[in-house]
Amino acid sequence: MKKSVFLGTLAATALLARAAAAQTTLETVKARGELNCGVNTGLVGFAAPDANGNWQGFDVAICKAVAAAVIGDASKVVYIPTTSSDRFEQLTSGKIDLLARNTTWTFSRDTDLKMDFAGVNYYDGQGFMVRKDLGVSSAKELNGATVCIQTGTTTELNLADYFKANNMTYTAVPGETNAEGEQQYIAGACDAYTTDASGLAATRAAFADPENHIILPEIISKEPLGPAVRHGDNQWGDIVMWSLNALIAAEEFGITSANIDELAASSQNPEVQRLLGSSDDLGAMIGLDKEWAKRAIKASGNYGEIFEANIGSATPIGLARGLNAQWTQGGLLYTPPFR
């Protein structure tokens, strides 16, 4: 090959690489026609495949909402299971477009790991689960216990801090996934299992004998869980953030999967009109059409519908709204105005 041809080939390759790198996440997702969404390897109620292999859950609903907003079809999602150890690399490397995997928003993850959290979809805290026959009613009775944990999570440092603060000792039994931690706990490899309280409830609900296991009353940390995107693509971050906000706002305004079309046509509330694309064009500000939020809400319903269908009091997981109630109901859920 002549030198000029070789250099020309290198230049063309470099140009293509720069063009690919310059492509925004929105452009990539639209061109692909699918959203690559990183989820848990399997946590019932939050993200797990059903008997037919269809992914369902509280976090899965975020993936569906974003796909509906961007692509126009909530089913256009490729669910990519991620572990506590590889989830961040999957996101930063571009293997996934969005991480929706019960992940805690922390300083180091937001800055050092170069991620942007798009908000909080579940306010949580770390707890402990033990067998009833252990005879323990408080985490402060776990001195000298063996404790199953997931590696690569905030639970490791929280656990160490809690036991040190209370002058107690423990032996950690590590596992990479929730399923591994669950198996070790069931097999008797540890006295207690620790993770986010919501995860404990989901894990216990899947047991053959959930009544024989108790979640201790202590909550030892703040765990604001939320979807995350890569640093550096503000447009994509805005899309994910406001898709989540749309679900929360819809509940506040009484917009449900059953009445959304009616309200889009008849509501006299200016903010509802803007949210559902009946007036103004908020979508143009983030590269989407006027009805992006309407589609996001229709994908699985508003925040309250999603909560109750997947992890609420009527499900085997049985979580109360608590801090995850709307701000008008004594909770922390609060979205900036759609204007």
VMD Tcl script that draws the C-alpha trace (Angstrom):
set ca {
  {0.00 0.00 0.00}
  {1.28 3.44 -0.87}
  {2.01 5.77 2.00}
  {-0.54 8.35 0.83}
  {-3.27 5.69 0.64}
  {-2.31 4.36 4.10}
  {-2.43 7.84 5.62}
  {-5.73 8.47 3.88}
  {-7.15 5.28 5.39}
  {-5.94 6.28 8.86}
  {-7.47 9.73 8.46}
  {-10.80 8.26 7.39}
  {-10.78 5.85 10.32}
  {-9.99 8.65 12.74}
  {-12.76 10.76 11.24}
  {-15.28 7.96 11.67}
  {-14.14 7.42 15.25}
  {-14.54 11.11 16.04}
  {-17.98 11.15 14.42}
  {-19.04 8.15 16.50}
  {-17.69 9.72 19.65}
  {-19.50 12.97 18.87}
  {-22.84 11.23 18.53}
  {-25.06 11.95 21.51}
  {-26.72 9.19 23.52}
  {-30.09 10.35 22.22}
  {-28.88 10.01 18.64}
  {-27.37 6.60 19.38}
  {-30.54 5.27 21.01}
  {-32.76 6.61 18.23}
  {-30.52 5.13 15.53}
  {-30.38 1.78 17.31}
  {-34.11 1.78 17.90}
  {-33.61 0.28 21.36}
  {-32.60 1.43 24.82}
  {-29.84 -0.59 26.49}
  {-30.88 -0.49 30.14}
  {-28.72 -1.90 32.94}
  {-30.78 -3.62 35.62}
  {-30.32 -5.95 38.59}
  {-29.46 -9.57 37.88}
  {-32.73 -10.42 39.57}
  {-34.47 -8.73 42.50}
  {-38.17 -9.52 42.60}
  {-40.29 -6.40 42.59}
  {-37.47 -4.20 41.32}
  {-36.06 -6.00 38.28}
  {-36.51 -9.66 37.39}
  {-37.77 -11.67 34.40}
  {-41.17 -13.31 34.82}
  {-42.06 -16.88 33.86}
  {-42.13 -15.84 30.19}
  {-38.80 -14.08 30.34}
  {-40.31 -10.59 30.32}
  {-38.59 -8.16 32.67}
  {-40.83 -6.61 35.31}
  {-40.32 -4.36 38.31}
  {-40.11 -0.93 39.88}
  {-36.74 -0.10 38.26}
  {-37.77 -1.72 34.97}
  {-40.57 0.86 34.77}
  {-37.93 3.60 34.50}
  {-36.41 1.86 31.49}
  {-39.83 1.56 29.88}
  {-40.67 5.21 30.54}
  {-37.45 6.45 28.93}
  {-37.86 4.13 25.92}
  {-41.43 5.33 25.45}
  {-40.37 8.99 25.69}
  {-37.43 8.64 23.28}
  {-38.35 5.86 20.86}
  {-42.12 5.94 21.19}
  {-42.37 2.31 22.29}
  {-41.95 1.10 25.88}
  {-41.13 -2.40 24.65}
  {-37.99 -1.28 22.82}
  {-35.66 -2.04 25.73}
  {-32.76 -4.48 25.93}
  {-32.41 -5.40 29.58}
  {-28.78 -6.00 30.52}
  {-28.26 -7.64 33.93}
  {-25.48 -5.96 35.91}
  {-23.83 -6.97 39.16}
  {-22.89 -4.66 42.00}
  {-19.28 -4.97 40.81}
  {-19.65 -4.37 37.06}
  {-22.62 -1.97 36.85}
  {-20.53 1.21 36.78}
  {-18.12 -0.06 34.13}
  {-21.09 -1.10 31.99}
  {-22.36 2.46 32.12}
  {-19.11 4.40 31.74}
  {-17.95 2.16 28.89}
  {-21.14 2.79 26.94}
  {-22.41 -0.79 27.06}
  {-25.60 0.54 28.60}
  {-27.33 3.88 28.05}
  {-28.97 4.00 31.46}
  {-28.38 2.30 34.80}
  {-31.66 1.59 36.60}
  {-30.50 -0.79 39.27}
  {-31.32 0.17 42.91}
  {-28.10 2.19 43.04}
  {-27.29 4.64 45.83}
  {-26.43 8.22 44.89}
  {-23.17 9.08 46.66}
  {-20.52 11.79 46.36}
  {-17.81 9.50 44.97}
  {-20.09 7.82 42.45}
  {-21.31 11.17 41.20}
  {-17.82 12.67 40.90}
  {-15.03 10.11 40.87}
  {-16.92 7.52 38.82}
  {-18.14 10.19 36.39}
  {-21.85 9.47 36.63}
  {-24.86 11.75 36.85}
  {-27.83 10.65 38.92}
  {-31.12 11.67 37.37}
  {-32.98 11.91 40.66}
  {-34.23 9.61 43.39}
  {-36.89 7.02 42.63}
  {-36.71 5.32 46.05}
  {-35.60 6.72 49.41}
  {-34.11 3.78 51.26}
  {-31.79 2.83 54.12}
  {-29.68 -0.18 55.03}
  {-31.10 -2.80 57.36}
  {-30.59 -6.35 58.61}
  {-32.54 -9.58 58.21}
  {-32.19 -12.57 60.54}
  {-33.97 -15.83 61.16}
  {-36.59 -15.70 63.88}
  {-34.99 -18.59 65.71}
  {-31.78 -16.59 66.14}
  {-33.62 -14.83 68.94}
  {-32.43 -11.35 67.98}
  {-34.73 -8.32 67.96}
  {-32.19 -5.53 67.42}
  {-29.11 -5.02 65.27}
  {-27.28 -4.04 68.44}
  {-27.50 -7.68 69.51}
  {-25.39 -8.82 66.54}
  {-22.00 -8.50 68.24}
  {-19.73 -11.27 66.92}
  {-22.18 -12.22 64.15}
  {-21.39 -13.33 60.64}
  {-23.04 -11.02 58.10}
  {-23.67 -11.67 54.41}
  {-23.05 -8.63 52.18}
  {-22.81 -7.78 48.50}
  {-19.37 -6.59 47.47}
  {-18.99 -3.34 45.56}
  {-21.89 -1.70 47.40}
  {-22.33 1.03 49.97}
  {-23.35 -1.66 52.47}
  {-19.73 -2.66 53.13}
  {-18.65 0.71 54.52}
  {-21.97 1.31 56.28}
  {-21.67 -2.05 58.01}
  {-18.12 -1.36 59.16}
  {-19.08 2.10 60.42}
  {-22.12 0.85 62.32}
  {-20.33 -1.95 64.12}
  {-17.38 0.28 64.97}
  {-19.66 3.01 66.33}
  {-21.39 0.47 68.55}
  {-18.16 -1.26 69.70}
  {-19.16 -4.53 68.08}
  {-17.32 -7.03 65.89}
  {-18.52 -9.06 62.93}
  {-17.27 -11.35 60.18}
  {-18.28 -10.45 56.63}
  {-19.41 -13.18 54.23}
  {-19.12 -11.56 50.77}
  {-21.18 -12.26 47.67}
  {-21.30 -10.54 44.28}
  {-25.06 -10.59 43.65}
  {-28.24 -10.50 45.69}
  {-28.93 -14.08 44.64}
  {-25.54 -15.19 45.98}
  {-26.07 -13.36 49.26}
  {-29.53 -14.88 49.56}
  {-28.20 -18.38 48.93}
  {-25.46 -17.98 51.52}
  {-27.93 -16.67 54.07}
  {-30.43 -19.50 53.43}
  {-27.61 -22.06 53.60}
  {-26.71 -20.80 57.06}
  {-23.35 -19.33 56.08}
  {-24.19 -16.17 58.03}
  {-26.33 -15.05 60.94}
  {-27.65 -11.94 59.20}
  {-28.04 -10.53 55.71}
  {-27.62 -6.80 55.20}
  {-28.60 -4.61 52.26}
  {-31.10 -1.86 51.54}
  {-34.33 -2.43 53.48}
  {-36.30 -2.58 50.23}
  {-33.96 -5.30 48.96}
  {-34.40 -7.24 52.19}
  {-38.18 -7.11 51.78}
  {-37.91 -8.27 48.18}
  {-35.51 -11.07 49.13}
  {-37.67 -12.27 52.02}
  {-40.79 -12.27 49.83}
  {-39.14 -14.83 47.55}
  {-38.38 -17.26 50.40}
  {-40.43 -20.43 50.82}
  {-40.90 -19.49 54.50}
  {-40.85 -15.67 54.72}
  {-42.62 -15.79 58.09}
  {-39.51 -17.34 59.62}
  {-37.34 -14.32 58.84}
  {-37.54 -10.85 60.34}
  {-36.18 -7.49 59.28}
  {-34.71 -5.76 62.31}
  {-35.95 -2.24 63.13}
  {-32.65 -0.37 62.78}
  {-32.00 1.60 59.58}
  {-28.29 2.45 59.65}
  {-27.84 4.66 56.59}
  {-29.40 6.93 54.00}
  {-29.67 5.20 50.63}
  {-31.21 7.47 47.98}
  {-31.64 5.12 45.03}
  {-31.95 6.40 41.50}
  {-31.20 5.95 37.79}
  {-27.81 7.10 36.54}
  {-26.26 8.18 33.23}
  {-22.75 9.06 32.09}
  {-21.15 12.42 32.73}
  {-20.83 14.68 29.72}
  {-24.14 14.29 27.88}
  {-26.43 16.80 29.55}
  {-29.23 16.38 27.05}
  {-29.52 12.67 27.79}
  {-29.31 13.34 31.52}
  {-32.15 15.85 31.20}
  {-34.29 13.32 29.31}
  {-33.89 10.66 31.99}
  {-34.34 13.15 34.84}
  {-37.51 14.66 33.45}
  {-38.95 11.28 32.46}
  {-38.66 10.28 36.13}
  {-40.08 13.66 37.17}
  {-43.01 13.14 34.79}
  {-43.98 9.94 36.61}
  {-43.81 11.69 39.98}
  {-45.68 14.79 38.81}
  {-48.37 12.65 37.18}
  {-49.25 11.13 40.54}
  {-49.39 14.54 42.20}
  {-51.76 15.84 39.51}
  {-53.96 12.72 39.53}
  {-52.90 11.63 36.05}
  {-53.21 7.85 35.72}
  {-52.85 5.28 32.97}
  {-56.68 5.19 32.83}
  {-57.43 8.90 32.54}
  {-54.35 10.33 30.82}
  {-55.92 10.66 27.37}
  {-58.99 12.36 28.82}
  {-56.89 14.82 30.85}
  {-54.65 15.55 27.86}
  {-57.76 16.66 25.97}
  {-59.72 18.40 28.72}
  {-57.58 19.45 31.71}
  {-57.69 23.16 32.50}
  {-54.56 22.93 34.69}
  {-51.80 24.79 32.79}
  {-49.04 22.57 34.21}
  {-50.91 19.39 33.27}
  {-51.37 20.82 29.79}
  {-47.63 21.49 29.50}
  {-46.71 18.09 30.96}
  {-48.93 16.17 28.56}
  {-48.07 18.27 25.51}
  {-51.51 19.86 25.16}
  {-49.90 23.30 25.25}
  {-46.40 24.67 24.77}
  {-43.63 22.36 23.53}
  {-41.36 21.37 26.39}
  {-40.10 18.39 24.39}
  {-38.32 20.64 21.92}
  {-36.02 21.79 24.71}
  {-34.64 18.24 25.13}
  {-34.80 17.03 21.53}
  {-38.13 15.21 21.81}
  {-41.68 15.84 20.61}
  {-44.57 17.39 22.55}
  {-46.00 14.08 23.84}
  {-42.81 12.51 25.21}
  {-43.98 12.76 28.84}
  {-47.45 11.47 28.00}
  {-45.88 8.34 26.52}
  {-43.53 7.95 29.51}
  {-46.49 8.00 31.89}
  {-48.61 5.65 29.76}
  {-45.79 3.08 29.67}
  {-46.46 1.80 33.22}
  {-48.61 4.45 34.88}
  {-47.66 7.20 37.30}
  {-45.20 6.78 40.16}
  {-47.88 5.61 42.59}
  {-49.24 3.04 40.14}
  {-45.74 1.71 39.54}
  {-45.02 1.53 43.28}
  {-48.22 -0.28 44.18}
  {-48.05 -2.73 41.27}
  {-44.50 -3.86 41.99}
  {-43.53 -3.35 45.63}
  {-46.56 -1.88 47.41}
  {-48.55 -3.09 50.40}
  {-50.72 -5.41 48.31}
  {-47.72 -7.25 46.83}
  {-45.70 -10.02 48.55}
  {-42.96 -7.43 49.18}
  {-45.42 -5.28 51.09}
  {-43.59 -1.94 51.30}
  {-45.41 1.08 52.69}
  {-44.94 4.39 50.90}
  {-43.26 6.03 53.91}
  {-40.64 8.52 52.71}
  {-41.62 7.67 49.15}
  {-45.03 9.29 49.49}
  {-45.77 12.56 47.74}
  {-44.68 15.73 49.55}
  {-48.36 16.55 50.01}
  {-48.77 13.26 51.92}
  {-45.82 13.64 54.29}
  {-43.20 12.05 52.03}
  {-40.15 13.32 50.17}
  {-41.37 13.02 46.58}
  {-41.24 16.41 44.98}
  {-40.61 17.42 41.40}
  {-39.63 20.83 40.01}
  {-42.35 22.60 37.97}
  {-42.98 21.72 34.35}
  {-42.74 25.19 32.91}
}
mol new
graphics top color blue
foreach p $ca { graphics top sphere $p radius 0.5 }
foreach p [lrange $ca 0 end-1] q [lrange $ca 1 end] { graphics top cylinder $p $q radius 0.2 }
display resetview
